[in-house]
Amino acid sequence: MKKYLITGGSGFIGKHLLALLNTYQSEIKVIARKKDHKYKTFICNLGSEKIPSTAFDSIDTVIHLAGLAHDVKNPLTSSKLYYDINVTATIDLAEAAAGSGVKSFIFVSSTKAGGNPIFGNCADESDQFEPEGVYGKTKREAEIKLLKIGENSDMNISIIRPALVYGPDMKGNLELMLSGIKKGFFPPLPETGNIRSMIHVDDLVNAILLISENDITNGEIYIATDGEKYSSRDIYNIMRDIAGKRPLKWSVPKSVFLSLALISPRIRYKIDKLLGDQCYSSNKLKALGFTPKRKLKEMNETSF
């Protein structure tokens, strides 16, 4: 029976990972800020408290999901908090795991750690651009330090970079778009020909376990997508369909968004995120045996 230690189990991805692990013959422990009555829980506020050494007893694999993502509600969240949670906590966890004889450590990072792809191209793991923003920078710094720990220990370390994740109880910008469409205030986006990558949360957790079960993934980074290419207009149309709204034949002209982008850097950043390219290739993961089974266009309102 394989024994796992999970961080971030109460989050969007974590809940789906735990549900999948429950279908296997496995023993699960979690590190969390409060008691999870379904699992043996080690109470710890990662990044500010010492990790209990007994958390790693007999553990085969650590899957580290906990982290501070884009704080869309409070964009002024301090850089120090991002660093404490995304870097310090990650390295503390990995060093403690390696020192306790854990066999493998899986870090769920983000495509943001690889920076923004060149317009019109789908970046792969060999493309490393300057990460944008404190979120991407802290994820990348954690990756670099983790790989060094792997080089200097007997613990296998693997990294997975998910594209935009969707599915039941999703959070962030995609949830805001769906909510805005349901309430009737999200503007119909223009077709700009941009390309974006996504992945369903069920496919992502399957990819995480695939990586954790394969020794050749040691020291490797894998990008995870569903293999589809979506424009922002495609996503908008699919979200309208999911929300039960009729299709719209008109859109707000791109020139309007470009004019709004001139108002301030913050607005320009939001429009770039809305209409820019974020295309990634998961061919490396596919070569490992990964086959996505979910597509955004197949979703309906009950899927969220």
Buried (B, 14 or more C-beta within 10 A) or exposed (E): EBBBBBBBBBBBBBBBBBEBBEEEEBBBBBBBEEEBEEBEBBEBBBBEEEBEEEBBEEBBBBBBBBBBBBBEEEEEBEEEBBBBBBBBBBBBBBBBBBEBBBBBBBBBBBBBBBBBBEEEEBBBBEBEBEBBBBBBBBBBBBBEBBBEBBEEBEBBBBBBBBBBBBBBEBEBBBBEBBEBBBEEEBEBBBEBEBBBBBBBBBBBBBBBBBBBEBEEBBEBBBBBBBBBBBBBBBBBBBBBBBBEBEEEEEBEEBEEBEEBBEEEEEEBBBBBBBBBBBBBBBBBBBEBEBEBEBBBEEBEEEBB
